[in-house]
Amino acid sequence: MKQAWSDLKSFVTVAMVILLFTIVIANLLGAVLSETILVLVTNLMTAVFTYYFSKAKTETTEYNENKGE
């Protein structure tokens, strides 16, 4: 958890999971939230996670190619 505060990718991942968890719990407890909010948040999470995790693989590959490995 300590790494999540120093690394932007980890921080955003933890924050998005907490946000989704909060929305789901609020819906279970009877709060009136639109289904659209849940769809928007899950789409945003998908976009952010795809960007961060595919970007890391690309940078590693480019680094290894430049290094000759």
C-alpha positions in Angstrom: 0.0 0.0 0.0 2.9 2.3 0.6 3.9 2.1 -3.0 0.4 3.3 -4.0 1.2 6.8 -2.6 4.5 7.2 -4.5 3.6 5.7 -7.9 0.9 7.4 -9.9 -0.3 4.3 -11.6 -0.8 2.5 -8.3 -2.5 5.5 -6.7 -5.0 5.8 -9.6 -5.7 2.1 -9.5 -6.4 2.1 -5.8 -8.5 5.3 -6.0 -10.6 3.9 -8.9 -11.3 0.6 -7.0 -12.3 2.5 -3.9 -14.7 4.7 -6.0 -16.3 1.6 -7.6 -16.6 -0.1 -4.2 -18.2 3.0 -2.8 -20.8 3.2 -5.6 -21.7 -0.5 -5.3 -22.0 -0.3 -1.5 -24.2 2.8 -1.8 -26.5 1.0 -4.3 -26.8 -1.9 -1.9 -27.6 0.3 1.0 -30.5 1.9 -0.9 -29.0 5.1 -2.1 -30.7 6.3 -5.3 -27.9 6.4 -7.8 -28.5 6.3 -11.5 -27.3 3.2 -13.4 -25.6 5.7 -15.7 -23.1 6.6 -13.0 -22.0 3.0 -12.6 -21.7 2.6 -16.4 -19.6 5.8 -16.7 -17.3 4.8 -13.8 -16.7 1.3 -15.1 -16.0 2.7 -18.6 -13.6 5.2 -17.1 -11.9 2.5 -15.1 -11.5 0.3 -18.2 -9.9 3.2 -20.2 -7.5 4.2 -17.4 -6.4 0.7 -16.6 -5.9 -0.1 -20.3 -3.8 3.0 -20.8 -1.6 2.4 -17.8 -1.0 -1.3 -18.1 -0.5 -1.3 -21.9 1.8 1.7 -21.7 4.1 0.0 -19.2 4.5 -3.0 -21.5 5.4 -0.7 -24.4 8.0 1.2 -22.4 9.6 -2.0 -21.2 9.8 -3.4 -24.7 11.4 -0.2 -26.1 13.9 -0.1 -23.3 14.9 -3.7 -23.9 15.2 -3.2 -27.7 17.5 -0.2 -27.1 19.5 -2.1 -24.6 20.1 -4.9 -27.1 18.2 -7.6 -25.2 
